[in-house]
Amino acid sequence: MLGDDELLVERAVSRVIGGVDGSASPAAGAAAIPVTRMRAGDASSSELTELLSPSLFAEERVIVLEAAGEAGKEAVDVVTTAAQDPPEGVVLVVVHNGGGRAKAMAGTLEQLGATVHHCGKLGMGEHAGFVRAEFSSHGVRVSPDTAVALVDAVGTDLRELAAACSQLAADTGGKVDVDAVGRYYRGRADVTGFQVAERAVSGDVGGALEALRWARLGGVPHVLLADALADSVHSIAKVAPAGRGDPYRLAPSLGMPPWKVKKTQALTRGWNPASVGTALRIVAALNADVKGAAADPDYAVETAVRRVASLRAR
């Protein structure tokens, strides 16, 4: 499992374990396949050697090695050696965030033929796709606008989004649309970074600052506020020069989903190359400010939001 999103990692590990269990004999009373979980940083080479050694009767078992990026050199050697010639009946699941002192271990295991499940955090613009897939897993189809509305209302935490999808699917009988999202999450939309950013790039200075105050009260981190503002400004920088063409035709060349192209097209009026360039410099400086450069990140975010909104307002 390569990545650091906890929900995606948990689901991937569960799927692997479920697949192994599903291959077991269905005989009544059959015992569940044993699963051993161990943090790589806490495991000694001798413990790993014992776990990964062939058993006398080749019983099936699953070993989940968590936080593999923190494994010591000896532990890494044991795991990679076992991966070259896996013991019969042993399924080894390595959870690696892609970094740490054992960073190279992920690439080594992939070269040895390991199946890689990518579990990295989603980038800006990918959460609506997650929402649609999540609803689909509940047998519900939703429109792109509905998915965007839910992300705007709930935020980008995948656990919260998954819980919201499950609740809406169950409580609405599968009839989920933008209005349903509004009924369930009325009042929360004004406290997300995306809502702050959208009001800012729309030139609504007062509305953006009001939303920002609610976002602060709701505990939205400065980094997420800065990321959302940067995403909106960068989207305008991409979409504005492309004009008002068909979003579905423009999407591939812009590297954006069609729904986002369409939404951004509605926000580009009032922006010109000079104001976009200024806004890009503002969000670049804000990125550094919220990561430690500014003594007061609250002031830095508010100033950036006000300046970006004022650029569009003029």
N, C-alpha and C positions, 0 to 999 in steps of 0.2 A: 504494500500500500504506500504509494509515493505522494506525499502532500501533508498539509497541516490543518485541514478542516476536520474538526472532530466528528461532526455528523457524517460526512462522507466516508471517513475512515471507519467509523463504527458500522455503517451499513455495508461497506465492502467486506470487512472482516466477518460480519454475520452471514453474508451471502456465501463466502467460502466455507464457513463452518456448516451452514445449512446444506451446501452441496455435498460435503463429505458425509454428513448424517444421512442425506437422501440416498447415498450409494450403499449404505449399510443394509444388512439383511432385514427385511420387514417382519421377521418372525415375531410373534407376540412375546412380549416380555424381554425383547432384546435391549441390552443396556445401551445408553447413549454413548457416543464416542467421546472419550476423555479429552478435555481441552486444558492445556496448561498455558497460563499467561505469565510473562516475566518481563520486567524492564531491563533493557540491554545494559544500562549503566549499573544495575544492581547484580547482574549475573556474572559469576566467575567462569573462567574457561572450563573448569572441571564440571561445574553444574551443567553447562551447555553440552559438553562432551557426553555426559551421561544421558541427557534428554534426547540427544540426536543420534545416539547409538542404536543399532538394530536390536529389537527385542527378540526373545527366544522364539515366540510364536508369530512374530510379525503383525502384532495387533495394530489396528488403525488408531491413530491418535493425531491430534492437532496441537501444534506448538505455536503460540503467538508471541513473537518477540517485539515488544513495544519500545518506542523511543530508540530505534536502532542507530540513529545518528550520534547517540552518546555512548555507543559501545567502545570498550577499550580495544587495543590492538589484538590482544590474545583472543578476545571474544569474536572479533571480526574474522580472524583466521579460522576459528572453529566453524563459524557459520558458513563462510565461503567454501571451506573444505567439504562440509556436509552437502552444500548445494551442488557441488560437482558430481556427487554420486549419492543422491538422497536415499536414506534407509527405506526399505520396503515398509509401507504402511504409515509412514510419517509424512504429514503435511505441514510444512513450515511456512508460517505467515510472518513476514517481516514488515513492520510499520516504520517507515522512514520519512522524515519531513524534508529530505533533500539537502539538509545542511549538517552542522555539527562536526565534531572531530572525525567522525567516520563517514564523512560526506561521500567519499569515493565508493563506499560499500554498495550504494544503490546502483551505480553504473556497472559495477562488477557482477552483481547478481543478475542484472538484465542481460549482460553478455553471456552469462551461463545458462540463459534460457528461462529465467523466471518470468512469470506472467505479471505484468505491471498494471495495477489499478490506480489510475490518477485521481488523487483526492485533494488537489490543491484548492485554495480559496478561489472563489469565482471573481472574475474581473468585473469592472463597471460595465453595465449593460447586459450581463449574462444572467442576472437574477430572475428576470421575467421568464426566460427559457426554463429555468429551474422550476418556477411556479407552475408553468403549463405542464411540465413533465410530472410534477407532483400531483396535480389535479388528475392527470391522465391515469396515474397509478390507482386513483380512487374511482376510475370509470367516469370521470367528468371532463368534458371539453370546455375550455374557456377561450375567449378571444384575446388577442395580444393586448388590447386596451384594458381588459379586466386584469390581466397579469401585471401590467404596469401599475394599475391603481392599487393592487394589493402590496406591491413593493413600496410604493409611495406611502402607503398607510402604515405598514408594519416595519419597514426597514429592510436591511440586507442580511440580518442574522438568519442562517439557514434553518436553525431549530425553530425559531419563531415563525418563519415562513411555512415550514412543514406543518407546524401545529395549526396555523391559520387555515391552510388548505384543507386539512383533515376536518376542522370544525365547520368550515363553510360547506364542504361537501356533504357532511352529515346533517347539518341543520337546515339546509335549503333544499334537500332532496335532490341535489345535483344541479339545481338551477342557479348557477353562479354567474353574475354579471357585474358590471360596474356599480349599479345601484345597490346590489346586495353587499358589495364590499363597503360602500359608503354607509349603509345602515349599521353594519357591524363595527366599523372602525371610525365612525364619525368623531372628529376631534383629534384623532391621532395623526392624521395626515399633516397637520400643521407643525408637527414636532420632529420631522425627519429632515435630514440634510438635503434630500432631493427636492423637497418642497421649498426649502429656503433658497436653494440654487435656482429653481425654476422661477420664483418670484423675482430674484435678483436679475437674471438675464432678461426677464420681461420688462425690466425698468420700474418695477413696483418697489420703490425704496421703502416706503412705510410698511408695506405688507411683508417684505423680506426681513426687515428688522423685527417686526412683530413675531414672525415665524421663528426667527433666530432666538428670540427670548424664550418661546415655548420649547424650542429644541434644547436650550440650556437647562431649563427646568426639568425636562425629561431625561437629562443625563446623556444626551448624544455627544460622543467624544469629539474633541476639536479636530482630530485627524479625519473623521468621517465627514464632518462639515466641510473641511477643506477639500477632500477628495470629491465630494458631490459638486461643489462649486467649480472645481477644475474640470470635472467631466462635462458639465454643461457648457463651459466656455470653449473647451476643446471641440465639443460636438458642433458648436456654432462655427468655429474656425474651419471645420471640415465641410459642413453642409452649405454655408453661405455662398462660397464660390461656385458650388455645383448648381445653384439655381433651384427652380421650382419643378424639376422633372419628376418622373415617376419614381416614387420611393423604392419600388421593387427592382427597378433597373439601376438605380444609383447605389443601392445597398452593397453589392459586392465590391465595387471600386472604392467605396468609403470605408469598408470594413465594419459596417454597422448593420444591425437588423432593420428591416423595412419600417417597423413600427416606430423605431427611434429616429430614423430619418424623417418620417412624416411629422413626428412630434417636434423635432428640432426646426424643421422648415417653418413651422408656425411661430417660432421664436426669433427667427433671423431678421425680421423687419426692424429697422432702426439701428442695425449694426453695419459698420463699414470697416474696411481694412485697418484704418488707423485705430478705431475704438477696440476692435478685436485684438490687435497687437498689444494695446495697453492692458486689456483684460488678461491676456496671456501672461504678461509680466507680473501682474498683480497676483494671480493664482500661483505662479512659480515661487514668488517671494513668500506667499502664505504657506506653501508646503514646507519651506524651511522653518518658518516661524512656529508652526504647530509641532514641529519635531525638535524644538529646543532652542531655536535661534531667538525667539521673542521672550522677553521677561514676563509679558502678560498675554497669553494666548487668547483669552476672551476678547481683549481689545483688538488683537491682530485680526481675528475672525470678523468681528463687527466692522472694523475699518475696511477690510477687503470686500465684504458684502455690500457695504454702503457705496464704495467706489465703483464696483462693477455695476450695481443697479443704477447709479448716477450716469455712468457712461451710456447706457441704453436709454435712459430717460431723456438725455439731451438729443 
